[in-house]
Amino acid sequence: MARIRILQYPDPRLKTLGKKVDLVDEKVKQIIADMFETHYNTDNCAALAATQLDFQDPLAITVIDFSQHKNEPLCLINPEIIDRQGEQFEAEGCMSVYPDHIHERVKRAERVVVKALNEKGETIEFSAEGYMAKCLQHEIDHLNGLLFLDRLSLLKRELIREKIRKLLKR
């Protein structure tokens, strides 16, 4: 297994769309293993999408585990949200957007139903609410070339850019 570098905003590759996985083969399983290795060795990391990592052609894969003991791994391949209900407006951060400094409230669905393949290539479908629903929406956004910043107002984004400029000057 290998740790993969996490891309940092404003790297234009963060806008890349994850490529659909047609077959979960040994190459894909190695990518998943490397993603979990990176995830588990990154402080305060709830999840990672392949499009956040320094892969040449990132696949539509996300790994999630925000359990206290990091012993509840979930891998989703080609995930899609097939239903949304309710609304939550909670703070989010991102491993690719100055995670120790930038957090903003983002409007998300309170409950989602997700369809994906698991690491064995089997189709799964499940519902999630609260923090897990927020996490799923955040990661699926990454796979679709979106950052949580893209869900903020123009004014908020400009204030964040200014904050980042100040951070970089330090």
C-alpha positions as CSV (number, residue, x, y, z in Angstrom):
1,M,0.0,0.0,0.0
2,A,1.1,3.6,-0.6
3,R,0.0,7.0,0.6
4,I,-1.2,9.3,-2.1
5,R,-0.7,13.0,-1.9
6,I,-3.9,15.0,-1.2
7,L,-4.4,17.8,-3.8
8,Q,-4.8,21.3,-2.3
9,Y,-7.1,24.1,-3.4
10,P,-6.8,25.8,-5.9
11,D,-5.3,22.9,-7.8
12,P,-7.4,22.7,-11.0
13,R,-7.4,18.9,-10.8
14,L,-9.9,19.1,-8.0
15,K,-12.4,19.9,-10.7
16,T,-11.8,16.6,-12.4
17,L,-14.7,14.2,-12.8
18,G,-14.1,10.7,-11.5
19,K,-14.1,8.1,-14.3
20,K,-16.7,5.4,-14.1
21,V,-15.4,2.0,-13.0
22,D,-16.6,-0.9,-15.2
23,L,-14.8,-3.7,-13.5
24,V,-13.5,-4.1,-9.9
25,D,-10.2,-5.8,-10.7
26,E,-6.9,-6.0,-8.9
27,K,-5.8,-2.5,-10.1
28,V,-9.0,-1.0,-8.7
29,K,-8.6,-2.9,-5.4
30,Q,-5.0,-1.6,-5.1
31,I,-6.3,2.0,-5.6
32,I,-8.9,1.4,-2.9
33,A,-6.2,0.0,-0.5
34,D,-4.0,3.1,-1.3
35,M,-6.9,5.4,-0.6
36,F,-7.6,3.8,2.7
37,E,-3.9,3.9,3.6
38,T,-3.9,7.7,2.9
39,H,-7.2,8.2,4.7
40,Y,-6.2,6.4,7.9
41,N,-2.8,8.2,7.9
42,T,-4.3,11.7,7.6
43,D,-5.4,13.4,10.8
44,N,-9.1,14.2,11.3
45,C,-10.0,12.7,7.9
46,A,-13.6,11.4,7.6
47,A,-13.4,10.5,3.9
48,L,-11.5,10.9,0.7
49,A,-12.6,10.9,-3.0
50,A,-10.1,9.7,-5.6
51,T,-10.4,13.0,-7.4
52,Q,-8.8,14.7,-4.3
53,L,-5.7,12.5,-4.7
54,D,-2.7,12.7,-7.0
55,F,-3.9,10.1,-9.4
56,Q,-3.4,10.7,-13.1
57,D,-6.9,9.5,-14.1
58,P,-8.9,9.4,-10.9
59,L,-11.8,6.9,-10.7
60,A,-15.2,7.4,-9.2
61,I,-14.3,6.0,-5.9
62,T,-14.6,7.3,-2.3
63,V,-13.5,5.8,1.0
64,I,-15.3,6.7,4.2
65,D,-14.6,5.9,7.9
66,F,-15.3,8.5,10.6
67,S,-15.8,5.9,13.3
68,Q,-13.9,6.6,16.6
69,H,-11.5,3.6,16.2
70,K,-11.3,3.8,12.4
71,N,-12.7,0.3,12.1
72,E,-15.8,0.8,9.9
73,P,-14.4,1.3,6.4
74,L,-16.9,1.9,3.6
75,C,-15.8,2.0,0.0
76,L,-18.2,3.3,-2.7
77,I,-17.6,2.9,-6.4
78,N,-19.6,5.0,-8.9
79,P,-21.8,6.3,-6.1
80,E,-24.9,8.2,-7.0
81,I,-27.6,9.8,-4.9
82,I,-31.0,8.5,-6.0
83,D,-33.1,10.3,-3.5
84,R,-32.8,13.4,-1.2
85,Q,-35.1,14.5,1.6
86,G,-35.1,17.3,4.1
87,E,-32.5,19.9,4.7
88,Q,-29.5,20.5,7.0
89,F,-27.2,23.5,7.2
90,E,-24.0,22.5,8.9
91,A,-20.3,23.5,8.9
92,E,-18.1,21.6,6.6
93,G,-14.4,21.4,6.0
94,C,-12.3,19.6,3.4
95,M,-8.9,17.8,3.4
96,S,-8.2,19.7,0.1
97,V,-9.2,23.2,1.4
98,Y,-7.0,24.2,4.3
99,P,-8.7,21.8,6.7
100,D,-7.3,23.5,9.9
101,H,-8.6,26.9,8.8
102,I,-11.5,26.8,6.4
103,H,-15.0,25.7,7.6
104,E,-18.3,27.0,6.3
105,R,-21.9,26.1,6.6
106,V,-23.3,24.3,3.5
107,K,-26.9,23.4,2.7
108,R,-27.3,19.7,2.1
109,A,-30.1,17.1,2.2
110,E,-30.8,15.7,5.7
111,R,-31.3,12.2,4.3
112,V,-30.1,10.6,1.1
113,V,-30.4,7.2,-0.6
114,V,-27.2,6.2,-2.4
115,K,-26.6,3.5,-5.0
116,A,-23.0,2.3,-5.7
117,L,-20.8,-0.7,-6.1
118,N,-18.8,-1.9,-3.1
119,E,-15.2,-3.1,-3.2
120,K,-16.3,-6.5,-4.3
121,G,-18.1,-5.0,-7.3
122,E,-21.5,-5.8,-5.8
123,T,-24.4,-3.2,-6.2
124,I,-25.5,-1.8,-2.9
125,E,-28.2,0.7,-2.0
126,F,-28.6,2.3,1.4
127,S,-30.0,5.4,3.1
128,A,-28.1,7.7,5.4
129,E,-29.0,10.8,7.4
130,G,-27.3,13.5,9.4
131,Y,-23.5,13.5,9.4
132,M,-23.2,10.5,7.1
133,A,-25.6,12.0,4.6
134,K,-23.6,15.2,4.6
135,C,-20.3,13.2,4.2
136,L,-21.8,11.2,1.3
137,Q,-23.0,14.4,-0.5
138,H,-19.6,16.1,0.0
139,E,-17.6,13.1,-1.4
140,I,-20.0,12.5,-4.3
141,D,-19.6,16.2,-5.1
142,H,-15.8,15.7,-5.3
143,L,-16.4,12.9,-7.8
144,N,-18.5,15.3,-9.9
145,G,-15.8,18.0,-9.8
146,L,-17.3,20.1,-7.1
147,L,-15.9,21.4,-3.9
148,F,-18.0,22.5,-0.9
149,L,-16.8,26.1,-1.8
150,D,-18.9,25.8,-5.0
151,R,-22.0,25.6,-2.9
152,L,-21.3,28.9,-1.2
153,S,-22.3,32.4,-2.2
154,L,-19.9,34.4,-4.4
155,L,-19.3,36.7,-1.4
156,K,-18.4,33.8,0.9
157,R,-16.1,32.4,-1.7
158,E,-14.3,35.7,-2.1
159,L,-13.9,36.0,1.7
160,I,-12.4,32.5,1.8
161,R,-10.0,33.3,-1.1
162,E,-8.8,36.4,0.9
163,K,-8.4,34.2,4.0
164,I,-6.3,31.7,2.0
165,R,-4.2,34.6,0.5
166,K,-3.4,35.7,4.1
167,L,-2.6,32.1,5.2
168,L,-0.2,31.7,2.3
169,K,1.6,35.0,3.2
170,R,2.5,33.6,6.7
